[in-house]
Amino acid sequence: MKLFAKKVSKSVSSKKKKSAETDLADYRPDESEPFMNERQKEYFRRKLLDWKADILRESKYTLEQLQEESLHLPISPIALRARPTRRLNCAPATASAS
């Protein structure tokens, strides 16, 4: 019996969750509601999370485009001159006159 009760309670809670999600999908805050009630908090929390996901997705796309474009650009002579070069000092050591 306990196993059956757990399954029923899980299915009821998942139905409540799905109905709350569909309810919030059509929800718009109203002036007649108390300010920042639980429903409004959840609505704005989801709105901010969606906004954050959009920003992260767009920034990732922008970075990928910039990296792809930089692969196709030729290196200018000015950029080559600006790069630090590593030079090895291969000059023979001079004997010091003492």
N, C-alpha and C positions, 0 to 999 in steps of 0.2 A: 504494500500500500504506500509506503513512504516513497518508493521509487516513482510510482505513478503520480504522486502529489508533486514531486519535484519537477517532473516533465510538464505537468499542467501549469505549475506556477511559472516555469520558464517560458512556455508558449504564451501565457497571458502577458508576462512582462515584455516579451518581444513584440506582441501585438500592440501593447501600449506604446512601446518605443516607436514602432512604425507609424502608429496613428499620430503620435506627437510630432514626428518628423514631417509627415504630410500636412499636419495642422500648421506647423511653422513655415512650411513652404508657401502656403497661401496667406500667412499672417502678415498684417501691417499694423504697427502701433496706432493706437487711437487715443485722442485727447480725453475721452471719458474714462480711460483706465487709470489706475494709480500709477504715478511716475515710477519708472524702473522696477516694475513688478517682476516676478520670476520669469514670466513669459517674455517680457521685453528684454530682460538680461540675456536669456538664451537666444533670442532673435539677433541681438547685436553681437553676441559672442560668435555666433555662426557667421554673421556678416563680416566680422573682422577676420575670422579664420579663412574665409573664402578670399578676402582681399589680400591677406598675407600669402596665400597659395598662388594667387595671380601674380603678385609682385615677384615672388621667388621664381616662378615659371618664366616670366618675361625677362628677368635678369639673367637666368641661365641661358635663355635663347640669345640674348644680346652678347654674352660672353662667348658663346659658341660662334656667333657670326663674326665677332672681332678677331677671334683666333683663326678662323678660316680665311678671312680677308688678309690677315697679316702674312699668311703663307704664300699668297699670290702677289704680294707687293715686292718690287725689286728693292734691293738695298741701295740707297743713294750714296754717292761718294762722301757727302757731308757726314752721314751717319757712320760710315766706315772710319772717317778721320776722328770722330768723337769717341770711338770705342777705345778702351785702354788696351794696349798691346803688351804682351809679355815678351820681354827680350832676355835672352840668356847672355850673360857676359862670358864670352868664350875667348877673350883676349888672353894671350899667354901672360903669365905672371912675370914681371920684370925683376931682374936681380937688383937688389939694392947695393949701391956702392958704399961700403963702409970704410 
